[in-house]
Amino acid sequence: MNVKFPIKIIIQDNKFRATTTLEQLNTRAKTISYDLNYIEIDYDSMVKTIQYLFSQTHGKKINLRIYWLIGDHIDSFLNRLDRIGYYLVAQDLTIGKSLGISKSTIYRIRALRKKFENPVDIDPKMLWSDYLQKEKNK
């Protein structure tokens, strides 16, 4: 798909809701409600999965591979969105707000995911805090 339409995620009645431009009504009137429903469910699933991963960690002693997995979930969601012809407006900010963390943390998590193609390449003893310090010193 060449033309991508913007998606904004809002919270309405304690649920994630996807919104897009009115231009969509002209080009995809028959499928827009299905698309938005799919996006809402997919986004909610991604957020809940990441919240679960964070709940399995112990304070700041978080194995770097867990952050890699979180980044993989985020990038997989964004890739699925792209394949159906949409993009998330203010990606890192939107996802960060939904998870209660900063957009810069989301950016760093996604950068980690891009840096390592395979989580096996990550030292299993390295913690997130150690990785951030190492990156800062570069």
C-alpha positions in Angstrom: 0.0 0.0 0.0 1.4 3.4 -1.0 -1.0 5.7 0.8 -0.9 5.4 4.6 -3.5 6.9 6.9 -2.9 8.3 10.3 -4.2 6.6 13.4 -4.6 8.1 16.8 -5.2 6.0 19.9 -7.5 7.6 22.5 -8.9 6.2 25.7 -12.7 6.3 25.9 -14.8 4.5 28.5 -11.6 2.8 29.8 -10.9 1.3 26.4 -8.5 2.0 23.6 -10.2 3.6 20.6 -8.6 4.1 17.2 -9.5 7.2 15.2 -8.4 8.3 11.7 -9.1 11.1 9.2 -12.4 11.8 7.4 -10.5 11.2 4.2 -10.7 7.5 5.0 -14.5 7.6 4.6 -14.1 8.4 0.9 -11.5 5.8 0.2 -12.3 2.9 2.5 -15.9 3.3 3.6 -16.7 -0.4 3.5 -13.8 -1.5 5.6 -12.9 1.3 7.9 -15.0 0.1 10.9 -13.4 -3.3 10.6 -9.9 -1.8 10.3 -10.4 0.4 13.4 -11.8 -2.5 15.4 -8.9 -4.7 14.5 -6.4 -1.9 15.4 -8.1 -1.3 18.8 -7.9 -5.0 19.6 -4.4 -5.4 18.4 -3.2 -2.3 20.3 -4.9 -3.4 23.5 -3.3 -6.8 23.2 0.1 -5.3 22.7 -0.3 -3.0 25.7 -1.5 -5.9 28.0 1.3 -8.2 26.8 3.9 -5.5 27.6 2.3 -4.7 30.9 2.6 -8.4 31.8 6.2 -8.5 30.8 6.9 -5.5 33.0 5.0 -7.1 35.9 7.4 -10.1 35.7 10.4 -7.9 36.4 11.9 -7.0 39.7 12.6 -3.2 40.0 15.5 -2.0 37.8 17.1 -5.4 37.6 15.5 -6.2 34.3 17.1 -8.6 32.0 17.9 -6.9 28.7 16.3 -9.7 26.7 12.9 -8.7 28.3 13.3 -5.2 26.9 14.2 -6.7 23.5 11.0 -8.7 23.7 9.0 -5.6 24.5 10.6 -3.8 21.6 9.7 -6.7 19.3 6.1 -6.5 20.4 6.0 -2.8 19.7 7.7 -3.1 16.3 5.5 -6.1 15.3 2.3 -4.0 16.1 3.6 -1.1 14.0 4.5 -3.4 11.1 1.0 -4.9 11.1 -0.5 -1.4 11.1 1.7 -0.5 8.2 0.7 -3.6 6.2 -3.0 -2.6 6.4 -2.3 1.0 5.3 -2.0 3.0 8.6 0.6 4.6 10.8 0.4 5.6 14.4 0.7 9.3 15.0 3.4 10.2 17.6 4.2 6.5 18.0 6.6 6.6 21.0 4.6 9.2 22.9 1.3 7.3 22.3 2.7 3.9 23.4 4.5 5.4 26.3 1.4 7.1 27.6 -0.5 3.8 27.4 2.2 2.1 29.3 2.9 4.9 31.8 6.5 5.4 30.7 8.3 8.1 28.8 8.5 8.4 25.0 12.3 8.4 25.3 12.2 5.0 27.1 10.0 3.6 24.3 12.6 5.1 21.8 15.5 3.4 23.6 13.6 0.1 23.8 12.9 0.2 20.1 16.6 1.1 19.4 17.7 -1.9 21.4 15.4 -4.1 19.3 16.8 -2.7 16.1 20.4 -3.1 17.3 20.0 -6.8 18.0 18.4 -8.9 15.3 18.3 -12.0 17.7 17.9 -11.9 21.5 20.4 -14.7 21.7 23.1 -12.1 20.8 22.4 -10.2 24.0 24.4 -11.1 27.1 21.8 -12.7 29.4 23.5 -11.2 32.5 23.3 -7.6 31.2 20.7 -5.5 32.9 18.7 -2.6 31.3 20.5 -0.1 33.6 23.9 -1.5 32.5 23.0 -1.2 28.9 21.8 2.4 29.2 25.0 3.3 31.0 27.1 1.6 28.3 25.1 3.4 25.5 25.5 6.7 27.3 29.3 6.3 27.5 29.6 5.7 23.7 
